[in-house]
Amino acid sequence: LLPGLLGALWGLNVLYQQQKHAASRNLEEIARGVAAVVEKELAAREFMLKTLALAPSLQHWDLKVFYEFARNAAPSVESAIVLTDPDGQPLLNTRVPFGQSLPRAKPFGGLRTPANADRTLVSDLYFAPLGKRYSYALQVPVKRNGRIVAYLSLGSFAETLQRALEDQRLPKGWNAGVLDRKGTIVARRITPAAYVGKPA
């Protein structure tokens, strides 16, 4: 009986390894698909910001005209466009009437450094002081004559990524989440309200 038992165990192990490999490959493909959806969301916001950064009103530093332009360009009430000086002092925010004093939110904290001054940055999750919800933001530099004169940000509620996750047709019972660089949950497919803003 022993050779037969050993043969059966070997066969079961081979079958288990094949199924494990197939499940792992399937999981990787699904994760890549979800990541691609998130990348698409971020790329669309980056494109809008880079276009706004080239607006004539901003290049001529007519902030009142740019405020109206940016306010009309904001995708929805879920989003806010913020212009800050290079030190992070807010100059305008489309959630606040032009000229009104602005809170100094720091969604990018110490992320912006001289080494990445020219790059697009994505913030970690933060609680928006004006929107009163968990949010994330993208930020691009605004240049004039090759010199950075300001930064332009687009803040969006975390729900925008939540909807992107919910649109994915994952297998029944499967969960998926988006984490920021600190490991905080930004969006989660199952019961998001109980987990968003908490460490994974």
Steps between C-alpha positions, in 0.01 A plus 500: 500500500788737574607565135137569406453736795821686417394527137160639601662755731740606226208540257303708752804722559548557126129587462516735801808679363334540158183644653701726729701632204181557296333684790809715553515587130129584500544724805790684337295563185209636703735721706654638180153574366399688816832689500445600137160650590655702784784614270243613243317707763824666611622559143177682409542732799867560420416593140239750618743660746779531243255663259382745767860584590543637146189721515577856375334652808736307725804573287414873521426458873142626472383286791138620504449402135685172558282429806184519288661289228615236750165496676325420172762238418472309831343163413229513771423610854713204608812680378683820583778680315755669724782734404785543747824692494826299496503498882153345520305815591153471334415777254159377387268204551195438285302388805536848653393837352790685340684729742377323815765383747604140447600226744854376453439133431806281444394197299851472358677546834869439443445320169604797286877534501755675275572162341141457376407867454419444130297183540131424546433384855214295642426563866427248770144484630404804709188648655409812300437796736248660262349194334473321839574163341791270439674618185810463286664753271727533199738793466695639203745790477403826331790647304568838350812549287624160617475591869251347745276780629222296661342157538156400378309222675182310435351352816232232464292308750616141551157387378614564143741206530238304694266511200781386270548195724130423513484504120747211483333164452696303753406142591225476761639543850830647381622824651730767360645816644711802415766601753710813521877486551451480879275194471181693582184379328381752240228284345368151567249292307327337800364713790719803419343727763641283778855498364586812295751711690626208708830313468474194278 
